[in-house]
Amino acid sequence: MAVSGSKDLSAAGVTRPPGAVLSRPVELVGVALLMVTATYLLASYFNHLWLVGADGNGIPDDFVNVWAAGRMVLEGHSPAVYDWPAHKAMEETALGRAFEGYFGWHYPPNFLFVAAALALLPYIPAYLLWLAVTFPIYLLTIRAIIGERSGYLLAAAFPGVLFNAIVGQNGFLSAGLMGAGLVLLAERPVLAGLAFGVLTYKPQLGILIPIALIAGGYWRTIAAAGAVTLAWSALSLAAFGLPTWQGFIANIRHTEKDLPAPVPGGLFHLQTSEADGCVPGAAVSGAAGDGAVVPATSVGGRPRRRAAASFAWQAVRLDRPVAPLADAASALVTAPRPGSCARFRRSRISDGTD
């Protein structure tokens, strides 16, 4: 899917009329995918498959863990968000029904500010507000990356948008922050650091970012990211207390041990290399998803090395110096952890879904 205004095409001597950003077939496919996403969401809602069930109660999805944590904070029980049984009980209160499985709260106390703000609203309005705020962040970031207004269409038509919206995940926010950090890195390093600092609400996405930044010599970005992280952490310590941070630290081992736990829908709605590596057909779909079948399948060694090879193959087409480092870091972060797939498959066998 090529953007006609790209540097690659210009270097090759290919010219396009002004304003001709996407080829007509690509544009039509994008519009069609966008219509499919909108139609699916509306049909799911009116058929009681999304947000609200036929009984009038909420349908369990990922966003319920955010709202439940926020409600517990508002009720003065911040440390209890890391008490899984207590948090699960609040999730069922939010939905007005019991459900199998559990959507765990694995985020640091920093993110409780956002959760508490959302929990000021009832569950369904909060869910819709969450999407309404984070989706534009994602759109604007992709627009900036593409450098043309066609970025809006490409971003909205991406099939992952449907998966993220249907479960209320934080992918829009995470992608927006990561993309913004990379786009701003060269010309506005401090703003890039602010984006990376906020991204620490999901530490597993940013654990290797400092290594990439150090390798590239982006010291101002590192300083800004560190300042944001420390300030945000200090505010959360003052607001929610030391026991909440102690609960988060104690919960890290619990999370690593028990994930992937049996959750409604399993890992099939997660569009990541790790989730893909835990389901049948991963060897084919994972390589295709990385966009590099030959590099991903021809390089021997561990899954992490194969993933890094596929990301490196993509990185050579990018003109940003940090791209190879960022993509390699992404490969290391998203490649399946040893034993994680086995735990997931055992959980599917134990709950009768495999």
Secondary structure as UniProt FT lines:
FT   TURN            4..5
FT   HELIX           7..11
FT   TURN            12..13
FT   TURN            18..19
FT   HELIX           24..46
FT   TURN            47..48
FT   TURN            54..55
FT   HELIX           63..74
FT   TURN            75..76
FT   HELIX           78..82
FT   HELIX           84..95
FT   HELIX           109..111
FT   HELIX           112..118
FT   TURN            119..120
FT   HELIX           123..146
FT   HELIX           150..157
FT   HELIX           160..167
FT   HELIX           171..184
FT   TURN            185..187
FT   HELIX           189..198
FT   HELIX           199..201
FT   HELIX           203..206
FT   TURN            207..208
FT   HELIX           209..216
FT   HELIX           219..240
FT   HELIX           242..258
FT   TURN            264..269
FT   HELIX           273..276
FT   TURN            277..278
FT   TURN            280..281
FT   HELIX           282..290
FT   HELIX           293..298
FT   HELIX           303..315
FT   TURN            316..317
FT   TURN            321..322
FT   HELIX           323..334
FT   TURN            338..339
FT   HELIX           340..350
FT   TURN            351..352
//
